[in-house]
Amino acid sequence: MNLDLSQLKTPCYVIDRAILQKNLDVLADVQTRTRCKILLALKGFAAWAVFDQVRQALAGAAVSSLHEARLAAEYIGKETHLCAPAYRDDEFDEYLKIVDHIIFNSFSQWTRFRPRVLAAQRKIRCGLRLNPAHSEVKTPIYDPCAPGSRLGILREDFRDDLLDGISGLHFHTLCELNADSLERTLKAVEQKFSRSFARLEWFNFGGGHHITRPGYDVSLLCRLITDFRNRYSLEVYLEPGEASSPPSSISSTTTSISPSSIPPPPPTCPTSSKCPTGPKSTAQTSPANKSTPTASPVPPASLVTSSATTPSLAR
């Protein structure tokens, strides 16, 4: 990237489109090799200024709030998958207008919203989040499978008699981990839940797959996806967040901001009330005749400021 940072209005994000494209190419290759579908998790990377690139490579977006769902529908315009621990009654009808998949965290949540899903004017594919009670994340506060977790359904609470209308299952138990963690997790998931797979159409392996990180075992990932598809004849989804973003995005170290630094919503946005606001997004393309930086130890899409580094929240 050939850019004079001193000339930028601050604070702002700077994204190298060439590095972003390298990551998207890796993800697109996984899709081609395995026939899976990869979604961009907006909680990990939501820089709408580069969604034109994302849209060309990935199958859609994974969202966890109404505003994320609107952002995905308006700027990516492909499959939109919703997964959250809870849904508000006053927002649920809006979800039904724009999302394609909804993941429910419990059977009580599913039975509560099921009549509204079935009455929707468009088809919504519904799924359930599983808790395989298998931990790969070492920090307990970030572990969805920690004892006492209410994220997902345990084997002892699973109800095969309440699966009418459910077409898929989902787990999200990883965080910035390699494919060997997925391998162990899949064994736990299959051991506990595979008896219910025959009536399904799709399976979502969630996020936390650091696919574009140097040293990630992409070959093992592809083998795991392909073997799973072959055993159960199910469509497979993954939803990485940080894996899609550039190895490093930066901001100026200036700590003050003037109102003129905040741009209006982009002109392609139908209504300003649905558009993101905040620091300006600036996408730069590295010249073709210059080498592109390789991945660094800096976490993807991190925000570097004068006082601290704020990690991307890919959970």
C-alpha positions as CSV (number, residue, x, y, z in Angstrom):
1,M,0.0,0.0,0.0
2,N,1.5,3.3,-1.1
3,L,-0.3,5.8,1.1
4,D,0.7,8.9,3.0
5,L,-1.0,8.5,6.3
6,S,-0.3,12.1,7.2
7,Q,-2.7,13.3,4.5
8,L,-5.7,11.4,5.9
9,K,-8.6,12.9,7.8
10,T,-8.7,11.1,11.1
11,P,-9.7,8.8,12.6
12,C,-10.4,6.5,9.7
13,Y,-10.0,2.8,8.7
14,V,-7.5,2.0,5.9
15,I,-8.1,-1.3,4.1
16,D,-5.8,-2.7,1.5
17,R,-8.1,-4.2,-1.2
18,A,-5.2,-6.4,-2.5
19,I,-4.7,-8.1,0.8
20,L,-8.5,-8.5,1.3
21,Q,-8.7,-10.2,-2.2
22,K,-6.0,-12.7,-1.2
23,N,-8.0,-13.7,1.8
24,L,-11.2,-13.9,-0.2
25,D,-9.4,-16.0,-2.8
26,V,-8.5,-18.5,-0.1
27,L,-12.1,-18.7,1.1
28,A,-13.4,-19.0,-2.5
29,D,-11.0,-21.9,-3.1
30,V,-12.3,-23.7,-0.1
31,Q,-15.9,-23.3,-1.4
32,T,-14.8,-24.6,-4.8
33,R,-12.9,-27.6,-3.4
34,T,-15.7,-28.7,-1.0
35,R,-18.9,-27.2,-2.4
36,C,-19.6,-25.6,1.0
37,K,-20.8,-22.1,1.4
38,I,-18.9,-19.5,3.3
39,L,-20.6,-16.5,4.9
40,L,-19.0,-13.3,6.2
41,A,-19.7,-12.9,9.9
42,L,-20.4,-9.2,10.3
43,K,-19.6,-9.3,14.0
44,G,-16.0,-9.8,12.9
45,F,-15.8,-7.6,9.8
46,A,-18.4,-5.1,8.8
47,A,-16.5,-2.7,6.5
48,W,-19.3,-2.0,4.1
49,A,-17.0,0.0,1.8
50,V,-15.5,-3.2,0.5
51,F,-18.6,-5.4,0.4
52,D,-18.5,-5.1,-3.4
53,Q,-15.5,-7.5,-3.2
54,V,-17.0,-9.7,-0.5
55,R,-20.1,-10.1,-2.6
56,Q,-18.1,-11.5,-5.5
57,A,-16.4,-14.2,-3.5
58,L,-18.7,-15.4,-0.6
59,A,-22.2,-16.8,-0.4
60,G,-23.6,-14.2,1.9
61,A,-23.4,-13.0,5.5
62,A,-24.0,-14.2,9.1
63,V,-25.7,-11.6,11.3
64,S,-26.8,-11.4,14.9
65,S,-28.8,-8.2,15.1
66,L,-31.4,-6.3,13.1
67,H,-29.0,-3.6,11.9
68,E,-26.5,-6.2,10.8
69,A,-29.3,-8.0,8.9
70,R,-30.2,-4.8,7.1
71,L,-26.6,-4.1,6.3
72,A,-26.1,-7.6,4.8
73,A,-29.4,-7.4,2.8
74,E,-28.6,-4.0,1.4
75,Y,-24.9,-4.2,0.7
76,I,-24.2,-7.9,0.1
77,G,-27.6,-9.0,-1.2
78,K,-27.1,-12.7,-1.0
79,E,-27.9,-15.3,1.7
80,T,-28.4,-13.8,5.1
81,H,-28.2,-16.1,8.2
82,L,-29.4,-14.9,11.6
83,C,-28.2,-16.4,14.8
84,A,-28.5,-14.7,18.3
85,P,-29.1,-15.9,21.8
86,A,-32.5,-14.1,21.9
87,Y,-34.8,-12.2,19.6
88,R,-37.1,-9.2,20.4
89,D,-40.8,-9.6,19.7
90,D,-40.9,-6.1,18.2
91,E,-38.1,-6.8,15.7
92,F,-38.9,-10.4,14.7
93,D,-41.3,-9.5,11.8
94,E,-38.6,-7.3,10.3
95,Y,-36.2,-10.3,10.3
96,L,-38.8,-12.3,8.4
97,K,-38.7,-9.8,5.6
98,I,-34.9,-9.8,5.0
99,V,-33.2,-13.0,6.4
100,D,-33.1,-16.4,4.8
101,H,-32.0,-18.6,7.7
102,I,-32.9,-18.2,11.4
103,I,-31.0,-20.2,14.1
104,F,-32.9,-20.7,17.4
105,N,-31.0,-21.1,20.7
106,S,-33.5,-23.4,22.4
107,F,-36.6,-25.5,21.7
108,S,-38.6,-23.0,23.8
109,Q,-37.5,-20.2,21.6
110,W,-38.3,-22.2,18.5
111,T,-41.8,-23.1,19.6
112,R,-42.4,-19.5,20.6
113,F,-41.6,-18.0,17.2
114,R,-42.5,-21.0,15.0
115,P,-46.1,-19.8,14.2
116,R,-44.7,-16.4,13.0
117,V,-42.1,-18.1,10.8
118,L,-44.7,-20.4,9.2
119,A,-47.0,-17.5,8.6
120,A,-44.3,-15.4,6.9
121,Q,-44.9,-14.5,3.2
122,R,-41.5,-15.9,2.2
123,K,-39.8,-19.2,3.0
124,I,-37.4,-19.1,6.0
125,R,-35.1,-22.0,6.6
126,C,-34.9,-22.6,10.4
127,G,-32.2,-24.3,12.5
128,L,-31.2,-25.0,16.1
129,R,-27.9,-24.2,17.8
130,L,-26.2,-27.1,19.4
131,N,-24.0,-27.3,22.5
132,P,-21.8,-30.4,22.0
133,A,-20.3,-29.9,25.5
134,H,-16.8,-30.1,23.9
135,S,-14.5,-27.2,24.7
136,E,-11.6,-26.1,22.4
137,V,-11.5,-22.4,23.6
138,K,-9.1,-22.1,26.5
139,T,-10.4,-18.9,28.0
140,P,-13.6,-19.8,29.9
141,I,-15.3,-16.4,29.3
142,Y,-15.2,-17.0,25.5
143,D,-16.1,-20.7,25.6
144,P,-19.7,-21.4,24.5
145,C,-19.4,-24.9,25.9
146,A,-18.2,-24.0,29.4
147,P,-20.2,-25.5,32.3
148,G,-23.4,-23.6,32.8
149,S,-23.4,-22.1,29.3
150,R,-26.9,-21.3,27.9
151,L,-25.6,-21.0,24.3
152,G,-27.1,-23.9,22.4
153,I,-28.9,-27.1,23.2
154,L,-27.3,-30.0,25.1
155,R,-27.8,-33.6,24.1
156,E,-29.9,-34.3,27.1
157,D,-32.2,-31.4,26.2
158,F,-32.6,-32.3,22.5
159,R,-36.1,-33.1,21.3
160,D,-36.5,-35.0,18.1
161,D,-40.3,-34.7,18.4
162,L,-40.0,-30.9,18.0
163,L,-38.0,-30.9,14.8
164,D,-41.0,-30.3,12.4
165,G,-40.1,-27.2,10.5
166,I,-36.3,-27.4,11.3
167,S,-34.1,-28.0,8.3
168,G,-30.6,-27.6,9.8
169,L,-28.4,-27.5,12.8
170,H,-25.6,-25.1,13.9
171,F,-22.7,-25.0,16.3
172,H,-20.4,-22.1,17.1
173,T,-17.8,-23.3,19.5
174,L,-14.4,-22.1,18.1
175,C,-12.5,-18.9,18.3
176,E,-9.4,-18.1,16.1
177,L,-8.5,-21.9,16.0
178,N,-7.0,-24.3,13.4
179,A,-8.7,-27.1,11.6
180,D,-7.7,-29.8,14.2
181,S,-10.0,-28.1,16.7
182,L,-12.9,-28.4,14.2
183,E,-11.9,-32.1,13.7
184,R,-12.3,-32.9,17.4
185,T,-15.5,-30.8,17.7
186,L,-17.1,-32.6,14.7
187,K,-16.4,-36.0,16.4
188,A,-18.3,-34.8,19.5
189,V,-21.2,-33.3,17.5
190,E,-21.6,-36.5,15.5
191,Q,-21.4,-38.8,18.5
192,K,-24.1,-36.9,20.3
193,F,-26.5,-35.6,17.6
194,S,-26.0,-37.6,14.3
195,R,-29.1,-39.7,14.9
196,S,-31.1,-36.6,14.0
197,F,-29.2,-35.7,10.8
198,A,-31.3,-37.8,8.4
199,R,-34.1,-35.3,8.4
200,L,-31.9,-32.3,7.8
201,E,-30.9,-30.3,4.7
202,W,-28.0,-28.3,5.9
203,F,-25.4,-27.9,8.7
204,N,-23.6,-24.8,9.8
205,F,-20.1,-25.2,11.4
206,G,-20.2,-21.6,12.8
207,G,-17.2,-19.3,13.0
208,G,-13.9,-19.2,14.7
209,H,-12.0,-20.8,11.8
210,H,-8.8,-18.8,11.2
211,I,-8.6,-20.1,7.6
212,T,-6.4,-17.3,6.1
213,R,-3.9,-17.3,9.0
214,P,-0.4,-18.5,8.0
215,G,-0.1,-22.2,9.1
216,Y,-3.8,-22.9,9.0
217,D,-4.4,-26.5,7.7
218,V,-6.7,-25.7,4.8
219,S,-6.3,-29.3,3.4
220,L,-7.6,-30.8,6.6
221,L,-10.5,-28.3,6.6
222,C,-11.4,-29.3,3.1
223,R,-11.2,-33.0,4.0
224,L,-13.4,-32.6,7.0
225,I,-16.1,-30.7,5.1
226,T,-16.1,-33.1,2.2
227,D,-16.2,-36.2,4.4
228,F,-19.1,-34.7,6.4
229,R,-21.0,-33.9,3.2
230,N,-20.4,-37.4,1.8
231,R,-21.6,-39.1,5.0
232,Y,-24.8,-37.2,5.6
233,S,-25.6,-35.6,2.2
234,L,-26.0,-32.2,3.8
235,E,-25.2,-28.7,2.6
236,V,-22.4,-27.2,4.8
237,Y,-21.9,-23.6,5.8
238,L,-19.1,-21.8,7.6
239,E,-19.1,-18.2,8.8
240,P,-15.7,-16.8,9.6
241,G,-15.3,-13.2,10.5
242,E,-11.6,-12.2,10.9
243,A,-10.5,-14.8,8.4
244,S,-12.2,-12.6,5.7
245,S,-10.5,-9.4,6.6
246,P,-7.0,-8.0,5.8
247,P,-4.1,-9.0,8.1
248,S,-4.1,-5.4,9.4
249,S,-6.2,-2.3,9.1
250,I,-5.1,0.9,10.7
251,S,-6.3,4.2,11.8
252,S,-4.4,7.5,12.3
253,T,-3.1,8.2,15.8
254,T,-4.9,11.5,16.0
255,T,-7.2,11.4,19.0
256,S,-9.6,14.2,18.2
257,I,-12.4,14.2,15.5
258,S,-14.3,16.9,13.9
259,P,-17.9,16.6,12.6
260,S,-16.6,17.0,9.0
261,S,-14.7,13.8,9.4
262,I,-17.9,11.7,9.5
263,P,-19.2,11.2,5.9
264,P,-22.9,10.9,5.0
265,P,-24.2,7.4,4.1
266,P,-23.1,6.3,0.6
267,P,-25.4,7.4,-2.2
268,T,-26.4,3.8,-3.0
269,C,-28.1,3.3,0.3
270,P,-31.9,3.4,-0.1
271,T,-32.6,5.2,3.2
272,S,-30.2,6.9,5.5
273,S,-31.9,5.4,8.6
274,K,-30.7,1.9,7.6
275,C,-27.1,2.9,6.8
276,P,-24.1,2.6,9.0
277,T,-22.5,5.8,10.4
278,G,-19.2,6.3,12.0
279,P,-15.5,6.7,11.0
280,K,-14.8,7.0,7.3
281,S,-14.0,3.7,5.5
282,T,-11.2,4.1,2.9
283,A,-10.3,1.2,0.6
284,Q,-7.0,1.3,-1.2
285,T,-5.6,-0.9,-3.9
286,S,-2.0,-1.8,-3.9
287,P,-0.3,-1.0,-7.2
288,A,0.1,-4.1,-9.4
289,N,3.8,-3.6,-9.8
290,K,4.5,-3.6,-6.0
291,S,4.5,-6.5,-3.7
292,T,1.6,-7.0,-1.3
293,P,2.4,-7.2,2.4
294,T,2.1,-10.7,3.9
295,A,0.2,-11.6,7.0
296,S,1.6,-10.1,10.2
297,P,1.1,-11.1,13.9
298,V,-1.4,-8.2,14.2
299,P,-4.9,-9.6,14.6
300,P,-7.0,-9.1,11.4
301,A,-9.1,-5.9,11.2
302,S,-7.6,-4.6,14.4
303,L,-8.0,-0.9,15.1
304,V,-4.7,0.8,16.2
305,T,-5.1,4.1,18.1
306,S,-2.8,6.3,20.0
307,S,-3.9,4.7,23.3
308,A,-4.6,1.1,22.7
309,T,-5.2,-1.6,20.1
310,T,-8.8,-2.7,20.0
311,P,-9.3,-6.3,18.8
312,S,-11.9,-7.3,16.3
313,L,-14.7,-9.1,18.1
314,A,-15.0,-12.4,16.1
315,R,-17.1,-14.4,18.5
